[in-house]
């Protein structure tokens, strides 16, 4: 990650190639088990690809 601050925008490409630029709401110095990025559920679901039916 870069030295971005709350209020900055972060360019991301989701799993389905959707490009988004969400505003950073908070940053953390210590890991809370989230990984490098925690997305709101509505953003997470935006790039979800449908489940495969051939399995």
N, C-alpha and C positions, 0 to 999 in steps of 0.2 A: 504494500500500500504506500501511497505517497503521503506527504504532510498536508492533507486536506483537513478542513475545519468545518464545524457545523455551519450550514448555510451555503456551502460550496455544492456544486453539482458533480456527480460521478457518472461518466459514460460507461454503460454496461451493455452487453449483448446477451440476451437470454437464450435458453436451450433451443428455442424455435427460430432463432435469428432476429427476434424482435429487439430493436434498439431502444433503450430508455436512458434517461438522465435524471434519476431521482436526486432530491436534495438530501444532503447528509444531515441527520437529526442529532446525532451524538457520536462521539469517539470515545474509545476506551484505551487506557494505558495497559491494563492487565487483561489477560484472557479470561473470559467467563464461560468458556466451553462453546462459544458460538462459532468459532472459526473467524476468518478475516472479515466477513460481511454477514450481517443479519438483515434480511429483507422483511418488510411488512407482508402479510399473507396475500393481500391483493396484488402486489408486485410479483410475488413468488408464483402465484397461480396464472398470471398473465402469460408467461412463457412456457407453461406446461404443455407437453405434447400428449396426445391421446394415447391411452393404453393400447398395446398391440392385441389384436384378437386372434392371431394365428398361433397362439401357444396352447 
